[in-house]
């Protein structure tokens, strides 16, 4: 099935929006750790959302009008995020890990690359 330009934009916007969750430590503390609403989310949901969207978009990145530079940034992020998220039994304080700090910064860089605020 061929996607319309509108559908592609909506899919890409939803995908890039995942980076707002990954880049925002205040959100993570409020929602992921404390469970304060109104959002309902956690780290595992974010991981599933990201990887459920990521590969299909990257496999067809030209169809989503993703530039080569944006593509390279997404590949680097995906690889770092996969390495981190594959670790089992992360303690609640993982938000303070240096490795997580690198991932949140990379997520901010992705948002900037897509002019997403």
C-alpha positions as CSV (number, residue, x, y, z in Angstrom):
1,X,0.0,0.0,0.0
2,X,1.3,3.4,-1.0
3,X,1.3,6.0,1.7
4,X,0.1,9.5,1.0
5,X,2.4,12.5,1.8
6,X,0.1,13.4,4.7
7,X,0.4,9.8,6.1
8,X,4.2,9.9,5.8
9,X,4.4,13.3,7.6
10,X,2.2,12.0,10.4
11,X,4.2,8.8,10.7
12,X,7.5,10.8,10.8
13,X,6.1,13.3,13.2
14,X,5.0,10.5,15.6
15,X,8.4,8.9,15.3
16,X,10.3,12.1,16.0
17,X,8.0,12.9,18.9
18,X,9.4,9.8,20.6
19,X,12.6,11.7,20.9
20,X,10.9,14.3,23.1
21,X,10.4,11.6,25.7
22,X,13.9,10.3,25.4
23,X,15.5,13.8,25.6
24,X,13.5,15.2,28.6
25,X,14.8,14.1,32.0
26,X,12.0,16.0,33.8
27,X,9.4,14.1,31.8
28,X,11.2,10.8,32.6
29,X,11.4,11.5,36.3
30,X,7.7,12.7,36.4
31,X,6.2,10.0,34.2
32,X,8.6,7.0,34.2
33,X,9.7,7.1,37.8
34,X,6.9,8.8,39.7
35,X,3.9,7.8,37.5
36,X,2.5,11.3,37.6
37,X,0.1,12.0,34.8
38,X,-1.6,12.9,32.8
39,X,0.6,10.9,30.4
40,X,0.9,7.2,30.8
41,X,4.3,5.9,29.7
42,X,7.4,4.2,30.9
43,X,10.9,3.3,29.6
44,X,9.8,0.0,28.2
45,X,6.9,1.6,26.3
46,X,9.2,4.2,24.8
47,X,11.7,1.5,23.8
48,X,8.9,-0.5,22.1
49,X,7.5,2.6,20.4
50,X,10.9,3.6,19.1
51,X,12.0,0.3,17.7
52,X,8.5,-0.4,16.3
53,X,8.8,2.7,14.2
54,X,12.5,3.1,13.6
55,X,13.5,0.3,11.2
56,X,10.5,0.6,8.8
57,X,11.2,4.4,8.5
58,X,15.0,3.9,8.1
59,X,14.6,1.2,5.5
60,X,12.6,3.8,3.4
61,X,14.1,7.0,4.7
62,X,14.1,8.7,1.3
63,X,10.3,8.2,1.0
64,X,10.0,10.1,4.3
65,X,12.2,12.9,2.9
66,X,14.9,12.3,5.5
67,X,18.2,13.7,4.5
68,X,21.4,11.7,4.4
69,X,22.7,13.7,7.4
70,X,19.5,13.0,9.4
71,X,19.6,9.4,8.4
72,X,23.2,9.0,9.7
73,X,22.2,10.7,13.0
74,X,19.2,8.4,13.4
75,X,21.4,5.3,12.7
76,X,23.9,6.4,15.4
77,X,21.1,7.1,17.8
78,X,19.4,3.8,17.1
79,X,22.7,1.8,17.7
80,X,23.4,3.6,21.0
81,X,19.8,3.3,22.2
82,X,19.7,-0.4,21.3
83,X,22.9,-1.0,23.2
84,X,21.6,0.8,26.3
85,X,18.0,-0.7,26.2
86,X,19.3,-4.2,25.8
87,X,20.7,-4.0,29.3
88,X,18.5,-5.9,31.6
89,X,17.2,-4.9,35.0
90,X,18.2,-1.2,34.8
91,X,17.9,0.4,38.3
92,X,15.5,3.3,38.7
93,X,18.5,5.7,38.9
94,X,19.7,4.8,35.4
95,X,18.5,8.3,34.5
96,X,21.6,9.6,36.2
97,X,24.0,7.2,34.3
98,X,26.5,9.0,32.1
99,X,25.6,6.6,29.3
100,X,21.9,7.7,29.6
101,X,23.0,11.4,29.5
102,X,24.7,10.7,26.2
103,X,21.5,9.2,24.8
104,X,19.4,12.1,26.0
105,X,21.8,14.5,24.3
106,X,21.8,12.5,21.1
107,X,17.9,12.7,21.2
108,X,18.1,16.5,21.5
109,X,20.4,16.5,18.5
110,X,17.9,14.5,16.5
111,X,15.1,16.9,17.5
112,X,17.3,19.9,16.3
113,X,18.2,18.1,13.1
114,X,14.5,17.8,12.3
115,X,13.6,21.3,13.5
116,X,11.3,19.8,16.0
117,X,10.4,21.7,19.2
